[in-house]
Amino acid sequence: MVIDFILDYKWYFFVAGEIIFWGSIIGFLLLRYVFKLNRLNKYLILLWLLSDLWLLTLVILDFMRTGHFNTFQILIIIAVIYAFTEGKKDIKKLDGFVNRTITKWQS
């Protein structure tokens, strides 16, 4: 079954989700400041949110399979809570930093 396969390789799927997360953040910044494609960068924000939803889905499936919390689930829950609380502030700080840096390079 597909769910069993996903849960058997959950750490790989976690790493893939993190790669998608960081790739979408880098892509967002590149599209926004280097290529000036503000309409397209919104899709990368959506991809970032979907990667977090994917991680939450992994937690739910894993909990349903095991019936108890484990390190994998706690790690993802902490990461998602951070992403939707302090992570938003950190992304705004990163966005401002990149904006200032690109503006300096262009002048």
C-alpha positions, -999 to +999 in steps of 0.1 A: +000+000+000+012+035-008+007+048+028+029+020+042+056+028+016+055+065+026+056+057+063+084+032+059+105+059+042+091+088+063+125+103+070+133+105+033+099+122+027+107+146+056+141+155+039+123+159+006+098+183+023+126+203+037+143+205+003+111+217-012+107+243+016+142+257+012+140+256-026+107+275-025+121+302-002+152+306-024+131+305-056+107+331-041+136+355-033+152+350-068+119+356-086+111+386-065+144+404-065+166+391-093+140+384-120+113+409-108+085+383-114+063+391-085+033+372-098+052+340-101+067+342-066+033+338-050+032+302-064+064+295-045+048+307-013+019+283-020+045+255-026+061+264+008+027+261+026+019+228+008+053+214+020+043+222+056+009+206+050+027+175+036+048+173+068+016+175+090+001+148+069+031+126+076+027+132+113-010+123+113-004+091+092+025+081+114+005+087+146-024+067+132+000+038+124+018+038+157-008+051+181+017+072+201+040+102+196+076+096+187+107+117+179+098+120+142+063+134+150+076+158+177+103+171+154+079+179+126+053+194+150+080+217+164+092+227+129+057+234+117+048+255+148+080+274+143+072+280+106+038+294+113+049+316+143+085+328+145+093+315+110+070+341+095+089+369+112+123+354+102+111+351+065+101+388+067+136+397+081+152+376+054+131+393+027+141+427+040+178+417+042+177+404+006+158+436-006+184+459+010+213+438-003+200+437-039+192+474-037+228+481-027+242+460-055+220+477-081+231+512-071 
